[in-house]
Amino acid sequence: MPNIKSAKKRVVIAEKARQHNVAARSKMRTLVKNVAKVVATGDKEAAKAAFVKAESILDRSAGKGLIHKNKAARAKSKLSALVKAMA
């Protein structure tokens, strides 16, 4: 454990940031899974809507450094292919 006041503060701040990142990552993963779930049901309009939400959160996560931009691009490409294959 840290002895210096500023180091103690950094521990608190780091834990708060970690909790925020865990929540954001969980939300992102949930939205990505929802796209696959909706695609399985066969509702094309709902799949497109779910894809738009997932795409938005993936871009936001990449922009904030939560995930790498290439990972976001890869995930969007995969989801887009799933939605397009419904036709």
PyMOL CGO cylinders between C-alpha atoms (Angstrom):
from pymol import cmd
from pymol.cgo import CYLINDER

trace = [
    CYLINDER, 0.00, 0.00, 0.00, 1.17, 3.52, -0.73, 0.3, 1, 1, 1, 1, 1, 1,
    CYLINDER, 1.17, 3.52, -0.73, 2.39, 5.79, 2.06, 0.3, 1, 1, 1, 1, 1, 1,
    CYLINDER, 2.39, 5.79, 2.06, 2.39, 9.09, 0.20, 0.3, 1, 1, 1, 1, 1, 1,
    CYLINDER, 2.39, 9.09, 0.20, -0.87, 11.04, 0.04, 0.3, 1, 1, 1, 1, 1, 1,
    CYLINDER, -0.87, 11.04, 0.04, -0.76, 11.55, -3.73, 0.3, 1, 1, 1, 1, 1, 1,
    CYLINDER, -0.76, 11.55, -3.73, -0.09, 7.85, -4.28, 0.3, 1, 1, 1, 1, 1, 1,
    CYLINDER, -0.09, 7.85, -4.28, -3.09, 6.97, -2.09, 0.3, 1, 1, 1, 1, 1, 1,
    CYLINDER, -3.09, 6.97, -2.09, -5.22, 9.31, -4.18, 0.3, 1, 1, 1, 1, 1, 1,
    CYLINDER, -5.22, 9.31, -4.18, -4.00, 7.68, -7.41, 0.3, 1, 1, 1, 1, 1, 1,
    CYLINDER, -4.00, 7.68, -7.41, -5.06, 4.27, -6.06, 0.3, 1, 1, 1, 1, 1, 1,
    CYLINDER, -5.06, 4.27, -6.06, -8.58, 5.58, -5.44, 0.3, 1, 1, 1, 1, 1, 1,
    CYLINDER, -8.58, 5.58, -5.44, -8.76, 7.27, -8.85, 0.3, 1, 1, 1, 1, 1, 1,
    CYLINDER, -8.76, 7.27, -8.85, -7.40, 4.20, -10.64, 0.3, 1, 1, 1, 1, 1, 1,
    CYLINDER, -7.40, 4.20, -10.64, -10.01, 1.98, -9.00, 0.3, 1, 1, 1, 1, 1, 1,
    CYLINDER, -10.01, 1.98, -9.00, -12.80, 4.38, -9.96, 0.3, 1, 1, 1, 1, 1, 1,
    CYLINDER, -12.80, 4.38, -9.96, -11.57, 4.41, -13.57, 0.3, 1, 1, 1, 1, 1, 1,
    CYLINDER, -11.57, 4.41, -13.57, -11.30, 0.61, -13.57, 0.3, 1, 1, 1, 1, 1, 1,
    CYLINDER, -11.30, 0.61, -13.57, -14.90, 0.25, -12.41, 0.3, 1, 1, 1, 1, 1, 1,
    CYLINDER, -14.90, 0.25, -12.41, -16.04, 2.68, -15.12, 0.3, 1, 1, 1, 1, 1, 1,
    CYLINDER, -16.04, 2.68, -15.12, -14.12, 0.75, -17.79, 0.3, 1, 1, 1, 1, 1, 1,
    CYLINDER, -14.12, 0.75, -17.79, -15.57, -2.58, -16.62, 0.3, 1, 1, 1, 1, 1, 1,
    CYLINDER, -15.57, -2.58, -16.62, -19.10, -1.19, -16.93, 0.3, 1, 1, 1, 1, 1, 1,
    CYLINDER, -19.10, -1.19, -16.93, -18.45, 0.36, -20.35, 0.3, 1, 1, 1, 1, 1, 1,
    CYLINDER, -18.45, 0.36, -20.35, -16.82, -2.82, -21.69, 0.3, 1, 1, 1, 1, 1, 1,
    CYLINDER, -16.82, -2.82, -21.69, -19.73, -4.89, -20.38, 0.3, 1, 1, 1, 1, 1, 1,
    CYLINDER, -19.73, -4.89, -20.38, -22.28, -2.62, -22.07, 0.3, 1, 1, 1, 1, 1, 1,
    CYLINDER, -22.28, -2.62, -22.07, -20.32, -2.80, -25.33, 0.3, 1, 1, 1, 1, 1, 1,
    CYLINDER, -20.32, -2.80, -25.33, -20.18, -6.61, -25.25, 0.3, 1, 1, 1, 1, 1, 1,
    CYLINDER, -20.18, -6.61, -25.25, -23.89, -6.84, -24.44, 0.3, 1, 1, 1, 1, 1, 1,
    CYLINDER, -23.89, -6.84, -24.44, -24.87, -4.67, -27.41, 0.3, 1, 1, 1, 1, 1, 1,
    CYLINDER, -24.87, -4.67, -27.41, -22.64, -6.70, -29.74, 0.3, 1, 1, 1, 1, 1, 1,
    CYLINDER, -22.64, -6.70, -29.74, -24.22, -9.95, -28.51, 0.3, 1, 1, 1, 1, 1, 1,
    CYLINDER, -24.22, -9.95, -28.51, -27.70, -8.44, -28.97, 0.3, 1, 1, 1, 1, 1, 1,
    CYLINDER, -27.70, -8.44, -28.97, -27.03, -7.96, -32.68, 0.3, 1, 1, 1, 1, 1, 1,
    CYLINDER, -27.03, -7.96, -32.68, -26.25, -11.65, -33.12, 0.3, 1, 1, 1, 1, 1, 1,
    CYLINDER, -26.25, -11.65, -33.12, -29.31, -12.57, -31.05, 0.3, 1, 1, 1, 1, 1, 1,
    CYLINDER, -29.31, -12.57, -31.05, -31.63, -10.38, -33.16, 0.3, 1, 1, 1, 1, 1, 1,
    CYLINDER, -31.63, -10.38, -33.16, -30.11, -11.70, -36.39, 0.3, 1, 1, 1, 1, 1, 1,
    CYLINDER, -30.11, -11.70, -36.39, -30.93, -15.24, -35.21, 0.3, 1, 1, 1, 1, 1, 1,
    CYLINDER, -30.93, -15.24, -35.21, -34.61, -14.27, -34.82, 0.3, 1, 1, 1, 1, 1, 1,
    CYLINDER, -34.61, -14.27, -34.82, -34.74, -13.09, -38.44, 0.3, 1, 1, 1, 1, 1, 1,
    CYLINDER, -34.74, -13.09, -38.44, -36.14, -9.58, -37.91, 0.3, 1, 1, 1, 1, 1, 1,
    CYLINDER, -36.14, -9.58, -37.91, -34.13, -7.46, -40.37, 0.3, 1, 1, 1, 1, 1, 1,
    CYLINDER, -34.13, -7.46, -40.37, -35.34, -4.05, -39.15, 0.3, 1, 1, 1, 1, 1, 1,
    CYLINDER, -35.34, -4.05, -39.15, -34.57, -4.88, -35.51, 0.3, 1, 1, 1, 1, 1, 1,
    CYLINDER, -34.57, -4.88, -35.51, -31.18, -6.24, -36.58, 0.3, 1, 1, 1, 1, 1, 1,
    CYLINDER, -31.18, -6.24, -36.58, -30.36, -2.99, -38.36, 0.3, 1, 1, 1, 1, 1, 1,
    CYLINDER, -30.36, -2.99, -38.36, -31.40, -0.97, -35.30, 0.3, 1, 1, 1, 1, 1, 1,
    CYLINDER, -31.40, -0.97, -35.30, -29.32, -3.17, -32.99, 0.3, 1, 1, 1, 1, 1, 1,
    CYLINDER, -29.32, -3.17, -32.99, -26.35, -2.87, -35.36, 0.3, 1, 1, 1, 1, 1, 1,
    CYLINDER, -26.35, -2.87, -35.36, -26.56, 0.94, -35.34, 0.3, 1, 1, 1, 1, 1, 1,
    CYLINDER, -26.56, 0.94, -35.34, -26.48, 0.95, -31.51, 0.3, 1, 1, 1, 1, 1, 1,
    CYLINDER, -26.48, 0.95, -31.51, -23.57, -1.49, -31.40, 0.3, 1, 1, 1, 1, 1, 1,
    CYLINDER, -23.57, -1.49, -31.40, -21.66, 0.43, -34.06, 0.3, 1, 1, 1, 1, 1, 1,
    CYLINDER, -21.66, 0.43, -34.06, -22.05, 3.65, -32.10, 0.3, 1, 1, 1, 1, 1, 1,
    CYLINDER, -22.05, 3.65, -32.10, -20.79, 2.19, -28.84, 0.3, 1, 1, 1, 1, 1, 1,
    CYLINDER, -20.79, 2.19, -28.84, -17.87, 0.44, -30.59, 0.3, 1, 1, 1, 1, 1, 1,
    CYLINDER, -17.87, 0.44, -30.59, -16.77, 3.74, -32.13, 0.3, 1, 1, 1, 1, 1, 1,
    CYLINDER, -16.77, 3.74, -32.13, -17.12, 5.51, -28.81, 0.3, 1, 1, 1, 1, 1, 1,
    CYLINDER, -17.12, 5.51, -28.81, -15.13, 2.81, -27.00, 0.3, 1, 1, 1, 1, 1, 1,
    CYLINDER, -15.13, 2.81, -27.00, -12.35, 2.99, -29.58, 0.3, 1, 1, 1, 1, 1, 1,
    CYLINDER, -12.35, 2.99, -29.58, -12.28, 6.78, -29.39, 0.3, 1, 1, 1, 1, 1, 1,
    CYLINDER, -12.28, 6.78, -29.39, -11.88, 6.72, -25.61, 0.3, 1, 1, 1, 1, 1, 1,
    CYLINDER, -11.88, 6.72, -25.61, -9.16, 4.09, -25.74, 0.3, 1, 1, 1, 1, 1, 1,
    CYLINDER, -9.16, 4.09, -25.74, -11.21, 1.34, -24.12, 0.3, 1, 1, 1, 1, 1, 1,
    CYLINDER, -11.21, 1.34, -24.12, -10.51, -0.92, -27.10, 0.3, 1, 1, 1, 1, 1, 1,
    CYLINDER, -10.51, -0.92, -27.10, -8.15, -0.61, -30.06, 0.3, 1, 1, 1, 1, 1, 1,
    CYLINDER, -8.15, -0.61, -30.06, -9.56, 1.05, -33.18, 0.3, 1, 1, 1, 1, 1, 1,
    CYLINDER, -9.56, 1.05, -33.18, -8.80, -2.05, -35.26, 0.3, 1, 1, 1, 1, 1, 1,
    CYLINDER, -8.80, -2.05, -35.26, -10.75, -4.22, -32.84, 0.3, 1, 1, 1, 1, 1, 1,
    CYLINDER, -10.75, -4.22, -32.84, -13.72, -1.90, -33.22, 0.3, 1, 1, 1, 1, 1, 1,
    CYLINDER, -13.72, -1.90, -33.22, -13.41, -2.01, -37.01, 0.3, 1, 1, 1, 1, 1, 1,
    CYLINDER, -13.41, -2.01, -37.01, -13.18, -5.81, -36.95, 0.3, 1, 1, 1, 1, 1, 1,
    CYLINDER, -13.18, -5.81, -36.95, -16.27, -6.13, -34.76, 0.3, 1, 1, 1, 1, 1, 1,
    CYLINDER, -16.27, -6.13, -34.76, -18.27, -3.70, -36.91, 0.3, 1, 1, 1, 1, 1, 1,
    CYLINDER, -18.27, -3.70, -36.91, -17.28, -5.58, -40.05, 0.3, 1, 1, 1, 1, 1, 1,
    CYLINDER, -17.28, -5.58, -40.05, -18.32, -8.91, -38.55, 0.3, 1, 1, 1, 1, 1, 1,
    CYLINDER, -18.32, -8.91, -38.55, -21.68, -7.56, -37.38, 0.3, 1, 1, 1, 1, 1, 1,
    CYLINDER, -21.68, -7.56, -37.38, -22.31, -5.81, -40.68, 0.3, 1, 1, 1, 1, 1, 1,
    CYLINDER, -22.31, -5.81, -40.68, -21.71, -9.07, -42.53, 0.3, 1, 1, 1, 1, 1, 1,
    CYLINDER, -21.71, -9.07, -42.53, -24.20, -10.84, -40.25, 0.3, 1, 1, 1, 1, 1, 1,
    CYLINDER, -24.20, -10.84, -40.25, -26.89, -8.22, -40.90, 0.3, 1, 1, 1, 1, 1, 1,
    CYLINDER, -26.89, -8.22, -40.90, -26.25, -8.17, -44.67, 0.3, 1, 1, 1, 1, 1, 1,
    CYLINDER, -26.25, -8.17, -44.67, -26.41, -11.97, -44.85, 0.3, 1, 1, 1, 1, 1, 1,
    CYLINDER, -26.41, -11.97, -44.85, -30.03, -11.83, -43.68, 0.3, 1, 1, 1, 1, 1, 1,
    CYLINDER, -30.03, -11.83, -43.68, -31.19, -10.80, -47.20, 0.3, 1, 1, 1, 1, 1, 1,
]
cmd.load_cgo(trace, "trace")
